[in-house]
Each structure stands twice: as structure tokens, then as C-alpha cells.
Amino acid sequence: MSIKELAIRTIQELPEEATWKDIQERINFVAGVRKALRELDEGKGIPHERIKEEFSESLIG
């Protein structure tokens, strides 16, 4: 599916009373998720254990 097709499908799934802001927020969300998934596929993610350690440290200190 092309980016254009995905954008059209995303907009079509919104309720009829969706505002321009709703459309923009949904498109930005989908684009962000796709970017994050692409980065994970490229090995650019942060290991789960590292996140747990950093999160734990921020809660303690």
C-alpha cells in the first residue's frame, strides 16, 4: 500500500464529524508509528533492559 493510499484509508476510517485537527493528529500518529517500526527494523531501537534500567533509575533517584 502506498503512503497516499494509507493516508486516504486512515482519513476514511475517521468519523464523519472529524475536524481538520483530528485528521492531522491521526496522520501524524500513523506516520510516527511507521517511522518507529522502520527504525526498529533498522536496528535503531533501544534494548528493553536498558529502558527498564533507565526508568528504574528515574523512579529511585
VEXLUMSE-681986 format. One record per atom (N, C-alpha, C): residue number from 1; atom name; x, y, z. Coordinates in nm, 3 decimals. Each point is the difference from the previous one (the first is absolute). Layout:
REM VEXLUMSE-681986
REC,pos,site,c1,c2,c3
REC,NUM,CA,X,Y,Z
...
This chain:
REM VEXLUMSE-681986
REC,pos,site,c1,c2,c3
REC,1,N,0.086,-0.118,0.000
REC,1,CA,-0.086,0.118,0.000
REC,1,C,0.090,0.124,0.000
REC,2,N,-0.030,0.092,-0.089
REC,2,CA,0.080,0.123,-0.007
REC,2,C,-0.034,0.092,0.118
REC,3,N,0.086,0.097,0.021
REC,3,CA,-0.024,0.097,0.109
REC,3,C,-0.130,0.075,-0.026
REC,4,N,-0.024,0.037,-0.124
REC,4,CA,-0.123,0.071,-0.035
REC,4,C,-0.123,-0.086,0.032
REC,5,N,0.006,-0.127,-0.039
REC,5,CA,-0.112,-0.091,0.028
REC,5,C,-0.021,-0.016,0.150
REC,6,N,0.109,-0.010,0.075
REC,6,CA,-0.011,-0.013,0.146
REC,6,C,-0.062,0.126,0.061
REC,7,N,0.040,0.117,-0.049
REC,7,CA,-0.056,0.125,0.051
REC,7,C,-0.150,0.008,-0.028
REC,8,N,-0.040,-0.036,-0.121
REC,8,CA,-0.142,0.003,-0.037
REC,8,C,-0.078,-0.097,0.088
REC,9,N,0.052,-0.121,0.016
REC,9,CA,-0.068,-0.101,0.082
REC,9,C,-0.012,0.048,0.145
REC,10,N,0.107,0.060,0.050
REC,10,CA,0.000,0.050,0.137
REC,10,C,-0.108,0.106,0.019
REC,11,N,-0.010,0.092,-0.095
REC,11,CA,-0.101,0.105,0.008
REC,11,C,-0.141,-0.059,-0.012
REC,12,N,-0.018,-0.097,-0.089
REC,12,CA,-0.131,-0.060,-0.019
REC,12,C,-0.049,-0.072,0.126
REC,13,N,0.092,-0.047,0.083
REC,13,CA,-0.038,-0.071,0.121
REC,13,C,-0.044,0.093,0.113
REC,14,N,0.026,0.130,-0.016
REC,14,CA,-0.043,0.097,0.102
REC,14,C,-0.150,0.023,-0.009
REC,15,N,-0.062,0.042,0.109
REC,15,CA,-0.144,0.029,-0.006
REC,15,C,-0.028,0.120,-0.091
REC,16,N,-0.121,0.005,-0.051
REC,16,CA,-0.039,0.107,-0.093
REC,16,C,0.019,0.139,0.060
REC,17,N,-0.015,0.013,0.131
REC,17,CA,0.011,0.132,0.063
REC,17,C,0.144,0.035,0.038
REC,18,N,0.098,-0.075,-0.051
REC,18,CA,0.141,0.028,0.030
REC,18,C,0.037,0.140,-0.047
REC,19,N,0.082,0.065,0.080
REC,19,CA,0.047,0.134,-0.034
REC,19,C,0.134,-0.008,-0.072
REC,20,N,0.044,0.114,-0.053
REC,20,CA,0.133,0.004,-0.062
REC,20,C,0.106,-0.040,0.102
REC,21,N,-0.019,0.043,0.124
REC,21,CA,0.096,-0.035,0.107
REC,21,C,0.000,-0.151,0.022
REC,22,N,-0.117,-0.063,0.002
REC,22,CA,-0.008,-0.145,0.017
REC,22,C,0.076,-0.072,-0.112
REC,23,N,-0.019,0.048,-0.122
REC,23,CA,0.066,-0.061,-0.115
REC,23,C,0.151,0.015,0.013
REC,24,N,0.044,0.120,0.033
REC,24,CA,0.143,0.025,0.014
REC,24,C,0.060,-0.086,0.111
REC,25,N,-0.066,-0.010,0.113
REC,25,CA,0.051,-0.080,0.110
REC,25,C,0.010,-0.148,-0.037
REC,26,N,-0.101,-0.051,-0.072
REC,26,CA,0.002,-0.141,-0.039
REC,26,C,0.111,-0.028,-0.100
REC,27,N,0.016,0.089,-0.097
REC,27,CA,0.107,-0.017,-0.100
REC,27,C,0.136,0.005,0.069
REC,28,N,0.019,0.095,0.090
REC,28,CA,0.127,0.010,0.073
REC,28,C,0.026,-0.125,0.083
REC,29,N,-0.103,-0.054,0.062
REC,29,CA,0.014,-0.121,0.081
REC,29,C,0.044,-0.118,-0.087
REC,30,N,-0.070,-0.020,-0.112
REC,30,CA,0.032,-0.111,-0.090
REC,30,C,0.142,0.016,-0.055
REC,31,N,0.037,0.122,-0.037
REC,31,CA,0.135,0.025,-0.052
REC,31,C,0.105,-0.030,0.107
REC,32,N,-0.028,0.038,0.123
REC,32,CA,0.094,-0.026,0.110
REC,32,C,0.017,-0.148,0.027
REC,33,N,-0.109,-0.073,-0.002
REC,33,CA,0.007,-0.145,0.021
REC,33,C,0.079,-0.066,-0.112
REC,34,N,-0.027,0.039,-0.123
REC,34,CA,0.072,-0.059,-0.114
REC,34,C,0.150,0.031,0.008
REC,35,N,0.034,0.123,0.041
REC,35,CA,0.141,0.038,0.015
REC,35,C,0.066,-0.084,0.108
REC,36,N,-0.067,-0.016,0.113
REC,36,CA,0.056,-0.078,0.111
REC,36,C,0.020,-0.145,-0.041
REC,37,N,-0.095,-0.058,-0.069
REC,37,CA,0.013,-0.139,-0.045
REC,37,C,0.116,-0.015,-0.099
REC,38,N,0.016,0.098,-0.088
REC,38,CA,0.110,-0.003,-0.096
REC,38,C,0.135,0.007,0.074
REC,39,N,0.008,0.086,0.101
REC,39,CA,0.123,0.012,0.078
REC,39,C,0.031,-0.129,0.075
REC,40,N,-0.102,-0.064,0.053
REC,40,CA,0.022,-0.129,0.067
REC,40,C,0.052,-0.103,-0.098
REC,41,N,-0.057,-0.003,-0.120
REC,41,CA,0.046,-0.093,-0.103
REC,41,C,0.146,0.026,-0.036
REC,42,N,0.043,0.125,0.011
REC,42,CA,0.138,0.037,-0.033
REC,42,C,0.094,-0.019,0.119
REC,43,N,-0.053,-0.053,0.111
REC,43,CA,0.083,-0.023,0.118
REC,43,C,0.028,0.124,0.081
REC,44,N,-0.079,0.103,-0.015
REC,44,CA,0.023,0.125,0.071
REC,44,C,-0.076,0.010,0.132
REC,45,N,-0.063,-0.107,0.041
REC,45,CA,-0.077,0.002,0.123
REC,45,C,0.088,-0.006,0.123
REC,46,N,-0.057,0.028,0.114
REC,46,CA,0.070,-0.009,0.128
REC,46,C,-0.042,-0.131,0.066
REC,47,N,0.098,-0.080,0.044
REC,47,CA,-0.033,-0.128,0.062
REC,47,C,-0.091,0.017,0.122
REC,48,N,-0.091,-0.093,0.016
REC,48,CA,-0.098,0.003,0.108
REC,48,C,0.066,0.010,0.137
REC,49,N,0.107,-0.075,0.022
REC,49,CA,0.069,0.003,0.130
REC,49,C,0.054,0.139,0.030
REC,50,N,0.053,0.069,-0.099
REC,50,CA,0.053,0.135,0.021
REC,50,C,-0.112,0.096,0.040
REC,51,N,-0.113,-0.011,-0.064
REC,51,CA,-0.115,0.085,0.034
REC,51,C,-0.044,-0.028,0.143
REC,52,N,-0.008,-0.128,0.037
REC,52,CA,-0.039,-0.035,0.137
REC,52,C,0.097,0.060,0.101
REC,53,N,0.131,-0.007,-0.028
REC,53,CA,0.100,0.056,0.091
REC,53,C,-0.015,0.152,0.013
REC,54,N,-0.012,0.067,-0.114
REC,54,CA,-0.013,0.146,0.002
REC,54,C,-0.128,0.044,0.069
REC,55,N,-0.108,-0.072,-0.025
REC,55,CA,-0.128,0.033,0.063
REC,55,C,0.008,-0.023,0.150
REC,56,N,0.063,-0.109,0.038
REC,56,CA,0.015,-0.033,0.141
REC,56,C,0.082,0.107,0.072
REC,57,N,0.109,0.045,-0.063
REC,57,CA,0.086,0.103,0.058
REC,57,C,-0.076,0.132,0.018
REC,58,N,-0.084,0.034,-0.094
REC,58,CA,-0.073,0.127,0.009
REC,58,C,-0.106,-0.006,0.111
REC,59,N,-0.050,-0.118,0.030
REC,59,CA,-0.096,-0.013,0.109
REC,59,C,0.067,0.003,0.136
REC,60,N,0.119,-0.053,0.008
REC,60,CA,0.072,-0.008,0.129
REC,60,C,0.069,0.131,0.031
REC,61,N,0.068,0.057,-0.094
REC,61,CA,0.082,0.116,0.030
REC,61,C,-0.038,0.115,-0.079
